[in-house]
Amino acid sequence: EDKVVQSPLSLVVHEGDTVTLNCSYEVTNFRSLLWYKQEKKAPTFLFMLTSSGIEKKSGRLSSILDKKELFSILNITATQTGDSAVYLCAVPSNTGNQFYFGTGTSLTVIP
Amino acid sequence: NAGVTQTPKFQVLKTGQSMTLQCAQDMNHNSMYWYRQDPGMGLRLIYYSASEGTTDKGEVPNGYNVSRLNKREFSLRLESAAPSQTSVYFCASSGRGNQPQHFGDGTRLSIL
């Protein structure tokens, strides 16, 4: 059965800390892995990863994929209160017609 | 750029009532999706439409119906609402292949 598992479920850190969020997956015919950030409303797209070992970076956020071990990590350095959100990981299905989402990691950054 | 627009934003229903959630996208995307999001459960797919004229069941389709009215619009109908359907509903769309999904702002639905 295809599945996506995220850890930890929740995390509370202080501003300035660095955090690492994990996403492991089992899916037939892997194509890509996507990270989203969800604040109060709609999830917004962060990264799409297709190749192992190639880091995607945007400001303080970065992500990397390991297709051999079937996981991805999302790193956030020098966290700010605005990073507080739920971070979701998703993988397209075998046919590419739908996406499997993890349950998300809830990150709270305290001043 | 409107992106994905959902209506209504909030709704309260009584058990047994029916209603339709509307979704429209202006990005010329082929694929559209309806999810529900419950605490601790993540996003669960209700139905999806890979292209105009086709719809398929997702993980949790029971109690729902959908209509892909045209390429832009994909509606979700609750024929006889139940308290277990209290949730936040998200519509999303995406282009061909495994392109990222774009989400609407959600509909918060409470069923009493």
HADDOCK unambig.tbl for C-alpha pairs under 7 A between the chains (distance, minus, plus):
assign (segid A and resid 41 and name CA) (segid B and resid 105 and name CA) 5.25 0.50 0.50
assign (segid A and resid 41 and name CA) (segid B and resid 106 and name CA) 6.63 0.50 0.50
assign (segid A and resid 42 and name CA) (segid B and resid 103 and name CA) 5.63 0.50 0.50
assign (segid A and resid 42 and name CA) (segid B and resid 104 and name CA) 5.87 0.50 0.50
assign (segid A and resid 42 and name CA) (segid B and resid 105 and name CA) 4.68 0.50 0.50
assign (segid A and resid 42 and name CA) (segid B and resid 106 and name CA) 6.53 0.50 0.50
assign (segid A and resid 43 and name CA) (segid B and resid 103 and name CA) 6.33 0.50 0.50
assign (segid A and resid 45 and name CA) (segid B and resid 100 and name CA) 6.85 0.50 0.50
assign (segid A and resid 92 and name CA) (segid B and resid 98 and name CA) 6.21 0.50 0.50
assign (segid A and resid 96 and name CA) (segid B and resid 97 and name CA) 5.85 0.50 0.50
assign (segid A and resid 96 and name CA) (segid B and resid 98 and name CA) 5.77 0.50 0.50
assign (segid A and resid 97 and name CA) (segid B and resid 50 and name CA) 5.99 0.50 0.50
assign (segid A and resid 101 and name CA) (segid B and resid 42 and name CA) 6.82 0.50 0.50
assign (segid A and resid 101 and name CA) (segid B and resid 43 and name CA) 6.08 0.50 0.50
assign (segid A and resid 102 and name CA) (segid B and resid 42 and name CA) 6.18 0.50 0.50
assign (segid A and resid 103 and name CA) (segid B and resid 40 and name CA) 6.35 0.50 0.50
assign (segid A and resid 103 and name CA) (segid B and resid 41 and name CA) 5.47 0.50 0.50
assign (segid A and resid 103 and name CA) (segid B and resid 42 and name CA) 3.84 0.50 0.50
assign (segid A and resid 103 and name CA) (segid B and resid 43 and name CA) 6.95 0.50 0.50
assign (segid A and resid 104 and name CA) (segid B and resid 42 and name CA) 6.17 0.50 0.50
